[in-house]
Amino acid sequence: MNVSFFVSLFALAFVFLTDASGHVAHAATDMPAEIEKTFDYGTLIEHTVSIQKGIHRVSLRLSQRREAEGSVRIGSAHLTFYPGIEPGTPLLTVPLFESLLADMMNALYGRFGTDLRLESLGAASYMGIKEVEKKGILAFNGYSPWEQYLKNPRAFSQLKIYAIVQDRWKETGVFSAITQAFAPLGYDATFSGFEKLFVFPAKKCSFYPELEDLGIRRMDRFPYPGTISFTLTPKR
């Protein structure tokens, strides 16, 4: 057996898995939606469904509350989305998010039936979706109330600036891609609020060159939510 041949073959494979900067690239393998029970104690049951398409692996956690310990009746059910974006990994596109969400939701329907009744959805920041984050930035570019806040943040109570940011997100439809993705899945999704507000310069955005082309400077600052939440209402 020619050992040097296999060593050379391995080295060649490594080259093709390494980008120009020397970082090892992620293998683009797909994985169908899989569900596992991750927690079951007292009144709380949690199932996590994960899926991978290409380099993106995302998860959706279903949290259910029994009406009482030992009961088989479920009183409430909530979702939490985990985009699984690692440093250097491209953000999700809207079509990819829609596809991943549909596959995960269909997996849940397959396990729990179409009578599964969900009440809310939670996620971090802009859910790892490029178009949503970009829309969130552009909504505040040149927006007078936000510019006034940046000049003198002490003049704004937390309640006041949170209301300004939330109202602006709603009126500009920043999260419309998320709400629209749930429509064919049997739910009306409504942005209901956020927790914690962070302010970051545009230069930290992974797609800053696109923002620069729109006249946004590296140190221009924009709001980012810590977590966001949506109300889910079954369609009639």
C-alpha positions as CSV (number, residue, x, y, z in Angstrom):
1,M,0.0,0.0,0.0
2,N,1.4,3.4,-1.0
3,V,1.2,5.4,2.2
4,S,2.6,8.6,0.6
5,F,-0.3,8.5,-1.8
6,F,-2.9,8.6,1.0
7,V,-0.9,11.3,2.8
8,S,-0.8,13.4,-0.4
9,L,-4.6,12.8,-0.9
10,F,-5.3,14.0,2.7
11,A,-3.1,17.0,2.2
12,L,-5.0,17.9,-1.0
13,A,-8.4,17.5,0.7
14,F,-7.2,19.8,3.4
15,V,-6.3,22.4,0.9
16,F,-9.7,22.3,-0.6
17,L,-11.3,22.6,2.9
18,T,-9.1,25.7,3.7
19,D,-9.9,29.2,2.5
20,A,-7.3,31.8,1.5
21,S,-6.9,33.1,5.0
22,G,-5.9,29.7,6.3
23,H,-9.2,29.0,8.1
24,V,-10.7,25.5,7.7
25,A,-14.0,25.8,5.8
26,H,-17.1,24.2,7.1
27,A,-18.3,21.0,5.3
28,A,-21.4,21.7,3.4
29,T,-23.5,18.7,4.4
30,D,-27.2,18.5,4.8
31,M,-29.1,17.0,7.7
32,P,-32.8,16.4,7.8
33,A,-34.9,17.8,10.7
34,E,-34.4,15.7,13.8
35,I,-36.3,16.0,17.1
36,E,-35.0,15.0,20.5
37,K,-36.5,15.5,24.0
38,T,-34.1,17.6,25.9
39,F,-35.9,18.2,29.1
40,D,-38.9,16.7,31.0
41,Y,-39.4,17.6,34.6
42,G,-42.4,18.8,36.6
43,T,-44.6,20.7,34.4
44,L,-42.0,21.6,31.7
45,I,-41.3,19.5,28.6
46,E,-38.8,20.6,26.0
47,H,-38.1,19.2,22.5
48,T,-35.4,20.5,20.2
49,V,-35.6,20.1,16.5
50,S,-32.3,20.7,14.5
51,I,-31.6,20.8,10.8
52,Q,-28.6,21.6,8.6
53,K,-28.5,22.8,5.1
54,G,-25.0,23.5,3.7
55,I,-22.9,25.2,6.4
56,H,-26.0,26.4,8.3
57,R,-27.2,24.4,11.3
58,V,-30.2,25.9,13.2
59,S,-32.5,24.7,16.0
60,L,-36.0,25.3,17.2
61,R,-36.9,24.5,20.8
62,L,-40.5,23.7,21.7
63,S,-41.3,24.4,25.3
64,Q,-44.5,23.0,26.6
65,R,-46.2,23.4,30.0
66,R,-48.4,20.7,31.5
67,E,-51.5,22.0,33.2
68,A,-50.3,20.1,36.3
69,E,-47.5,17.7,37.2
70,G,-48.3,14.3,35.8
71,S,-51.0,15.7,33.5
72,V,-51.1,14.8,29.8
73,R,-52.8,18.1,29.0
74,I,-50.7,20.9,27.7
75,G,-51.5,24.4,28.9
76,S,-49.1,26.4,26.8
77,A,-46.4,26.0,24.1
78,H,-43.7,28.3,23.0
79,L,-40.9,28.3,20.4
80,T,-37.3,29.6,20.7
81,F,-35.2,29.9,17.5
82,Y,-31.4,29.4,17.5
83,P,-29.7,30.5,14.3
84,G,-26.4,28.9,15.2
85,I,-24.3,31.5,13.4
86,E,-20.6,31.1,14.1
87,P,-18.0,33.9,13.5
88,G,-17.1,34.0,9.9
89,T,-20.3,32.2,8.8
90,P,-22.6,34.0,6.4
91,L,-25.9,35.2,7.9
92,L,-29.1,33.4,6.8
93,T,-30.9,34.7,3.8
94,V,-34.7,35.1,3.9
95,P,-35.4,32.2,1.5
96,L,-33.0,29.9,3.5
97,F,-34.7,30.9,6.8
98,E,-38.1,30.2,5.3
99,S,-37.0,26.8,4.1
100,L,-35.4,25.8,7.4
101,L,-38.3,27.0,9.4
102,A,-40.8,25.1,7.3
103,D,-38.8,21.9,7.6
104,M,-38.6,22.2,11.4
105,M,-42.2,23.2,11.8
106,N,-43.3,20.2,9.6
107,A,-41.2,18.0,11.7
108,L,-43.0,19.2,14.8
109,Y,-46.4,18.8,13.1
110,G,-45.3,15.2,12.2
111,R,-44.6,14.4,15.9
112,F,-47.3,16.3,17.6
113,G,-50.0,16.7,14.9
114,T,-51.4,19.7,13.2
115,D,-53.4,20.6,16.3
116,L,-50.2,21.8,18.0
117,R,-51.1,25.1,19.4
118,L,-48.2,27.6,19.8
119,E,-48.4,30.9,21.5
120,S,-45.1,32.7,21.0
121,L,-41.7,32.8,19.4
122,G,-38.5,34.1,20.9
123,A,-35.0,34.6,19.5
124,A,-31.8,36.6,19.9
125,S,-31.1,39.8,18.1
126,Y,-32.2,39.8,14.5
127,M,-32.4,36.0,14.4
128,G,-29.3,35.7,12.3
129,I,-31.1,36.9,9.1
130,K,-29.1,39.3,7.0
131,E,-32.1,41.1,5.4
132,V,-33.7,41.7,8.8
133,E,-30.5,43.1,10.3
134,K,-30.0,45.3,7.3
135,K,-33.5,46.6,7.4
136,G,-33.1,47.3,11.1
137,I,-30.0,49.4,10.5
138,L,-31.5,51.3,7.6
139,A,-34.6,52.1,9.6
140,F,-32.5,54.3,12.0
141,N,-30.2,55.8,9.4
142,G,-30.9,59.5,9.6
143,Y,-33.9,58.9,11.9
144,S,-34.1,62.1,14.0
145,P,-35.3,60.7,17.3
146,W,-32.5,58.2,17.3
147,E,-29.9,60.8,16.4
148,Q,-31.1,62.9,19.3
149,Y,-30.7,59.9,21.6
150,L,-27.2,59.3,20.5
151,K,-26.2,63.0,21.1
152,N,-27.7,63.0,24.6
153,P,-28.7,59.5,25.9
154,R,-29.2,60.8,29.5
155,A,-32.1,62.9,28.3
156,F,-34.0,59.7,27.5
157,S,-35.4,57.3,30.1
158,Q,-35.0,53.6,29.3
159,L,-38.8,53.4,28.8
160,K,-38.8,56.3,26.3
161,I,-35.9,55.0,24.1
162,Y,-37.3,51.5,24.2
163,A,-40.6,52.8,23.0
164,I,-39.0,54.8,20.2
165,V,-37.0,51.9,19.0
166,Q,-39.9,49.4,19.1
167,D,-42.3,51.8,17.4
168,R,-39.8,52.4,14.6
169,W,-39.2,48.7,14.1
170,K,-43.0,48.2,13.8
171,E,-43.7,51.1,11.5
172,T,-40.9,50.2,9.1
173,G,-41.7,46.4,9.1
174,V,-38.2,45.4,10.1
175,F,-39.4,41.9,11.1
176,S,-41.9,41.4,8.2
177,A,-39.7,38.6,6.8
178,I,-40.2,36.6,10.0
179,T,-43.9,37.2,10.3
180,Q,-44.5,36.3,6.6
181,A,-42.6,33.1,7.0
182,F,-45.1,31.8,9.5
183,A,-48.2,32.6,7.3
184,P,-48.0,29.4,5.2
185,L,-47.3,27.4,8.4
186,G,-50.7,28.2,9.8
187,Y,-49.9,31.2,12.1
188,D,-50.2,34.9,12.2
189,A,-47.0,36.1,13.8
190,T,-46.9,39.6,15.4
191,F,-43.8,41.3,16.7
192,S,-44.6,41.9,20.4
193,G,-41.5,43.3,21.9
194,F,-37.8,43.0,22.9
195,E,-35.6,42.8,25.9
196,K,-32.3,44.7,26.3
197,L,-31.1,47.3,23.9
198,F,-27.5,47.3,22.6
199,V,-25.8,50.0,20.5
200,F,-23.1,48.9,18.0
201,P,-21.1,50.8,15.4
202,A,-21.8,49.8,11.8
203,K,-18.2,48.6,11.3
204,K,-19.1,45.5,13.5
205,C,-21.7,44.4,11.0
206,S,-20.6,41.4,8.9
207,F,-21.8,43.0,5.7
208,Y,-20.6,46.5,6.4
209,P,-19.2,47.1,2.8
210,E,-22.9,47.0,1.7
211,L,-23.8,49.7,4.2
212,E,-20.8,51.8,3.3
213,D,-22.1,51.8,-0.3
214,L,-25.3,53.4,1.1
215,G,-23.3,56.2,2.8
216,I,-23.2,54.7,6.3
217,R,-20.0,55.5,8.1
218,R,-18.0,52.9,10.1
219,M,-18.7,54.6,13.5
220,D,-22.4,55.3,12.9
221,R,-24.3,53.6,15.6
222,F,-27.5,51.6,15.5
223,P,-29.8,49.7,17.9
224,Y,-29.7,45.9,18.3
225,P,-32.1,43.9,20.4
226,G,-30.9,41.5,23.0
227,T,-33.9,39.2,22.4
228,I,-37.1,39.6,20.4
229,S,-40.5,38.0,20.8
230,F,-43.5,37.4,18.6
231,T,-47.1,36.4,19.4
232,L,-48.3,33.4,17.4
233,T,-52.0,33.1,16.6
234,P,-53.4,30.1,14.7
235,K,-55.0,31.1,11.4
236,R,-58.7,30.4,11.2
